[in-house]
Amino acid sequence: MTEKAIETSRPAAGLAGSFWKQNLREYGMLLSLAVIIAFFALATGGTLLQPLNLTNLVLQNSYIVIMALGMLLVIVAGHIDLSVGSVSGFIGALAAVLIVELGMPALPAALICLLTGAVIGGVQGLFVAFLRIPSFIVTLAGMLIFKGLALAILRGQSVGPFPRTFQRLSTGFLPDPFHVPGGMHWGALGLGVIIAALLVAVSARARRLHLQHGLIDEPLAFFIGKMAVFAAAVVYFSYLLASYNGLPNVLAVMFVLIVIYEIVSQRTVLGRRICAMGGNAKAARLSGVKTEWLSFFTFANMGLLAALAGLVFAARLNTATPKAGQGFELDVIAACFIGGASATGGVGKVMGAVIGAFVLGVMNNGMSILGIGIDYQQMIKGMVLLAAVSVDVYNKVRSMT
């Protein structure tokens, strides 16, 4: 049966209605991000979309996006992690001690830091999963412990600078294989075109499989329009970055992580079990799901990503400071909730968390360009977070009535 025949076998109005009902929040966030970008692009006279500012926007939000991927799994599993900011700051301090003070090469030092982060997350996961201590309490204690440890190992002082090899993690750019004179990084632009083409191909294949199995999907006209907009946005974004220095190394790291966590959360047994546990832990346990080990995994994974974010942040600052990571946990948790994660667990998407992180990032960047004070910035972000959670609660109440 052809795609057209499959689509026409159902009432068109019912198909479209079911699609919008199930995906309103997801596409609403995409539309909100587009509106926010357009507003600040106009309000700043185009400064927001300048290649230099876009590069800074990616660098400023890279560690938030990285941690949001891990926090999403923690929240979907029905927990919370308040220690991620302090853990990332502690890992940055540990990297400074190993690399700057002890002279260890950057790569082995980074591996030690990543392993340390995973162990920290795993230990907190043990308290939550096996000792049944609420995650709020465990990670609140962790926040205080690792904030104090960072201050202790740095002896209250900033330590730096890092060697150039370590700084490239956050401030370096992917090399241009073409080296064509004129300032344009054609390799970055070409990579953007390839990614856009792959996005269209993968989405088209997923749509075809959905239709073959009788699953509800979006109308064909909407799908074509969506893919055209997404592909154009990716190519244009790549063009803007290519006209400056090309694609930052950390953007490549973010892209790989987003793809991995999207696959894990949507296409693996592990991802489905985490969702099931967050939705109803008792039912999942009775179904044979080892909920304790799943909780342990989500916290160990969160510790690993917090460590990576700490390395990225330290490399960007080129120094480790006792106050590094302060407030990160608030932005990371807010990004997940703004991106559609449910406050009660069981619901959340990787791309939603990424969109939520960039909503906050664009707002921070745009308000800073406009000269809006940090006091008003915090107030506005708080209202956005409250509105996002209110929409989630309203949708749940409406679905139950």
Order of alpha helices (4+ residues) and beta strands (2+ residues): alpha-alpha-alpha-alpha-alpha-alpha-alpha-alpha-alpha-alpha-alpha-alpha-alpha-alpha-alpha-alpha
